């Protein structure tokens, strides 16, 4: 991911932690987040992951075509980076699932601060998925011939 993406994620994580500590009700009692940070966010991440992994497969096909056309294997590093992104998506999805399961445990039910932190983490994980998808779309745009 690009440095701008990482910076955005870190800054937003800091904002969510500060909100969770200073004013936890903002993220804990938000009606939209109550309805969104459940199976809905998991469904959205599943769609993003599906689109991304399909796009990654397409990029690999394009790499094969370009290597066959020029008779050279030159995309080894790019392939490894794209494959890391695919595993990154799987990791984000599993982390989101774990976050939702842990958040629903009774030990965290009465704490606004913990609920706020879990809601913030879920939003950060979703943002990571979206930013990674944008990164993959940038690769596709770079590989697509202009008309």
C-alpha positions as CSV (number, residue, x, y, z in Angstrom):
1,X,0.0,0.0,0.0
2,X,1.1,3.5,-0.6
3,X,2.5,5.7,2.1
4,X,-0.5,8.0,1.9
5,X,-2.8,5.1,2.6
6,X,-0.8,4.0,5.6
7,X,-0.7,7.6,6.9
8,X,-4.5,7.8,6.6
9,X,-5.0,4.6,8.4
10,X,-2.6,5.6,11.3
11,X,-4.2,9.0,11.7
12,X,-7.7,7.6,11.7
13,X,-6.7,4.9,14.2
14,X,-5.3,7.7,16.4
15,X,-8.6,9.6,16.1
16,X,-10.6,6.5,17.0
17,X,-8.5,5.7,20.0
18,X,-8.7,9.3,21.2
19,X,-12.5,9.3,20.7
20,X,-12.8,5.9,22.5
21,X,-10.9,7.1,25.5
22,X,-12.2,10.7,25.8
23,X,-15.8,10.4,24.5
24,X,-16.6,6.7,23.9
25,X,-20.3,7.3,23.4
26,X,-19.6,8.8,19.9
27,X,-18.7,5.4,18.5
28,X,-20.4,3.2,21.0
29,X,-23.9,4.6,20.8
30,X,-24.0,5.6,17.2
31,X,-27.2,4.2,15.6
32,X,-25.6,3.8,12.2
33,X,-22.6,1.9,13.6
34,X,-24.9,-0.3,15.6
35,X,-26.6,-1.4,12.4
36,X,-23.5,-1.5,10.3
37,X,-20.8,-3.1,12.5
38,X,-22.2,-6.6,12.4
39,X,-22.7,-9.1,9.6
40,X,-23.2,-6.1,7.2
41,X,-19.5,-5.0,7.4
42,X,-18.4,-8.6,7.0
43,X,-20.6,-8.9,3.9
44,X,-19.1,-5.7,2.4
45,X,-15.6,-7.0,3.1
46,X,-16.4,-10.3,1.5
47,X,-17.5,-8.5,-1.7
48,X,-14.4,-6.3,-1.7
49,X,-12.2,-9.4,-1.1
50,X,-13.9,-11.3,-4.0
51,X,-13.5,-8.4,-6.4
52,X,-9.9,-7.9,-5.3
53,X,-8.9,-11.6,-5.7
54,X,-10.6,-11.8,-9.0
55,X,-8.7,-8.7,-10.1
56,X,-5.4,-10.1,-8.8
57,X,-6.1,-13.3,-10.9
58,X,-6.6,-11.0,-14.0
59,X,-3.4,-9.2,-13.3
60,X,-1.5,-12.5,-13.2
61,X,-3.1,-13.5,-16.6
62,X,-1.9,-10.1,-18.0
63,X,1.6,-10.7,-16.6
64,X,1.7,-14.1,-18.3
65,X,0.6,-12.6,-21.6
66,X,3.2,-9.9,-21.5
67,X,5.9,-12.3,-20.5
68,X,5.0,-14.7,-23.3
69,X,4.8,-11.8,-25.8
70,X,8.3,-10.6,-24.9
71,X,9.9,-14.0,-24.0
72,X,11.2,-12.8,-20.6
73,X,10.1,-13.4,-17.0
74,X,10.2,-9.9,-15.5
75,X,7.2,-9.8,-13.2
76,X,8.5,-11.9,-10.3
77,X,8.7,-9.1,-7.8
78,X,5.3,-7.7,-9.0
79,X,3.7,-11.1,-8.7
80,X,5.0,-11.5,-5.1
81,X,3.6,-8.1,-4.2
82,X,0.2,-8.9,-5.7
83,X,0.1,-12.2,-3.9
84,X,0.9,-10.5,-0.6
85,X,-2.0,-8.2,-1.2
86,X,-4.3,-11.2,-1.7
87,X,-3.1,-12.7,1.7
88,X,-3.5,-9.2,3.2
89,X,-7.2,-9.3,2.2
90,X,-7.7,-12.7,3.7
91,X,-6.0,-11.5,6.9
92,X,-8.2,-8.4,7.0
93,X,-11.3,-10.5,6.6
94,X,-10.3,-12.9,9.4
95,X,-9.4,-10.0,11.6
96,X,-12.8,-8.4,11.0
97,X,-14.5,-11.7,11.8
98,X,-12.5,-12.1,15.0
99,X,-13.2,-8.5,16.0
100,X,-16.9,-9.0,15.6
101,X,-16.9,-12.3,17.6
102,X,-14.8,-10.8,20.4
103,X,-16.9,-7.6,20.5
104,X,-20.0,-9.7,21.0
105,X,-18.6,-11.5,24.1
106,X,-20.5,-10.7,27.3
107,X,-17.4,-9.4,29.0
108,X,-17.4,-6.3,26.8
109,X,-21.2,-5.7,26.8
110,X,-21.3,-3.0,29.5
111,X,-18.2,-1.0,28.5
112,X,-18.7,1.9,26.2
113,X,-14.9,2.3,25.8
114,X,-14.3,-1.3,24.6
115,X,-17.4,-1.2,22.3
116,X,-16.1,2.1,20.9
117,X,-12.6,0.6,20.3
118,X,-14.0,-2.4,18.6
119,X,-16.2,-0.2,16.4
120,X,-13.2,1.9,15.5
121,X,-11.1,-1.2,14.7
122,X,-13.9,-2.5,12.5
123,X,-13.9,0.7,10.5
124,X,-10.1,0.7,10.2
125,X,-10.2,-2.9,8.9
126,X,-12.8,-1.8,6.3
127,X,-10.8,1.2,5.3
128,X,-7.7,-1.1,4.9
129,X,-9.8,-3.3,2.5
130,X,-11.0,-0.3,0.5
131,X,-7.5,1.3,0.2
132,X,-6.0,-2.0,-0.9
133,X,-8.8,-2.4,-3.5
134,X,-7.9,1.1,-4.8
135,X,-4.3,0.1,-5.0
136,X,-5.2,-3.0,-7.1
137,X,-7.4,-0.8,-9.3
138,X,-4.4,1.5,-9.9
139,X,-2.3,-1.5,-11.1
140,X,-5.1,-2.5,-13.4
141,X,-5.3,1.0,-14.8
142,X,-1.6,1.0,-15.4
143,X,-1.7,-2.3,-17.2
144,X,-4.7,-1.4,-19.3
145,X,-3.8,0.0,-22.7
146,X,-5.2,3.5,-23.3
147,X,-7.6,4.0,-26.2
